[in-house]
Amino acid sequence: MANRKETGRRGSGRSLGRRPEAGTAAWRETLPVELNGIYEADVIGLSHEGEGVGRVEGYTLFIHGALPGERVRVRVSELKKQYGRADLLRVLEASPDRIAPACPIYERCGGCQLQHMSYDAQLHWKRQMVVDQLERIGKLRVAAADGEEQGVVVHPTLGMQDAWRYRNKVQVPIGEQEGGLVGGFYMRESHTIVEMEQCLLQHEASDATVGRVKAIARELGVTGYDPVRHEGLLRHVVVKHAAATGETMVVLVLNGDTLPREAEWVARLREAVPGLVSLCLNVNPERTSQVFGETTRVLWGREVLYDAIGTTRFAISARSFYQVNPVQTEALYATALRYAGLTGRESVVDAYCGIGTISLFLAPHAREVYGVELVPEAVDDARANAELNGIRNVRFACGKAEEVLPAWREQGGACDVVVVDPPRKGCDSRLLETIHALRPPRVVYVSCNPATLARDLRVLEDGGYRTVEVQPVDMFPWTAHVECVIGLQRIET
């Protein structure tokens, strides 16, 4: 094609003799690449989303599937002033960390980002990603690996002995393609569903259950959801499988409030799914990318399934948040317990407490734990879980932590340790102000986003805390995500 140029040398230039298209921004003329052009790029790193960071004559291209140290041939798919994106065509010089993906649909599915990278290399990169964010955004000095330089200690990432089949929950979008129902994960940067028979990150029981739900839906003539037309009935299949008990919950998310031939669905799934204890229907009639709607009802069985972290049992309802990797959750919470430094005499505040997982894990080692959560259903679950385990030294309050905790403090509440486990957007700024006002000697921060973590640590450091150590935990192998536990101490007198 006339608008492509391929060269065998480094830093190939733009196609010669090609005039800018009408309306093209003038800055494009200064770039060393053009849209749809084919070039060779040197890959110098990975982005926080796991894309290769390539360079062509100094211009940055983000390349899905490329690894640091590689030389690759790419086709430019998007251009901006400072960077662009490109599709990987061929690896010319491969990294020693490159491996063959185990999943047969990895190249099309958007669920994983790093199956082409060895597991040891993933663990190393995830630690370095945390270090980079702490230094760049948090302006923190990280201690050298040899221990000669003072600073924040960032430990090697805690990995898994078996990094497959670790997820206890799967949410599978259901749609229609060529007149038939399909279910799988979305293609990368798309809402096109890639039909999936199995996912190597999910428990085998979840795979089998999703397959059976799809088969029943086809047999009973249930239509998949079309988000463009906002038509079709079955939007998602959600399966929760408890590793400790073997129990399974199935949630059918509908674009409507009625499941045709409901009794037949119940009978077929009870027969087909070993360990099934709950079949729920969730109603989501909105034009939204959110999985769940506001209304959930039980079609058969219990409202909850039971699982355990260590010796602590949890009742988990259809919409409850619960960590998806049970093996690494124990490692995560054990680290939080160690950083909390509990002796049995401390009063602990657990902000963003959810269904009480961290609160109840810490309670046997503290004098008392006070959990705060915004979602009323989660607070109800937390209280039920405390009762389930016979734990009496915990209390839970519903509301925003930045509003609840000042009032609690005015009523005489003491605080020796604050634990925060916020969503990806990090802590609310008012909560950080509240922590400064409470002045606990220790803060434990559990994070799923190194960027917002680094931002919040900077605020806490400026308010009199010192970040002591960071433990990255690989909760999501083969993806670009990493969880961290951080221990902070108050240094201001």
ABEGO torsion letter per residue (X at the ends): XAABBBBABBGBBBBBGBBBBBGBBAAAAABABBBGBBBBBBBABBBAAGBBBBBBGGBBBBBBGBBBGBBBBBBBABBBAABBBBBBABBABBBAABBBBABAAAAABAABAAAABBAAAAAAAAAAAAAAAAAAAAGBBBBBAAGABBEBBBBBBBBBABABGABABBBBBBBBBGGBBBBBBBBBGBABBBBBABBAABBAAAAAAAAAAAAAAAAAGBBBBBAAAGBEABABBBBBBBAAAGBBBBBBBBBEABBBGAAAAAAAAAAABBGBABBBBBBBABBBABABBABBBBABEBABBBBBBEABBBBBBAABBBBABAAAAAAAAAAAAAAAGBAGABBBBBBGAEAGAAAAAAAAABABBBBBBABAAAAAAAAAAAAAAGBAABBBBBEBAAAAAAAAAAAGBBBABBBBBBBAAEBBAAAAAAAAAAGBABBBBBBABAAAAAAAAAAAAAAGBBBABBBBBBABBGBABBBBBBBBBBABX
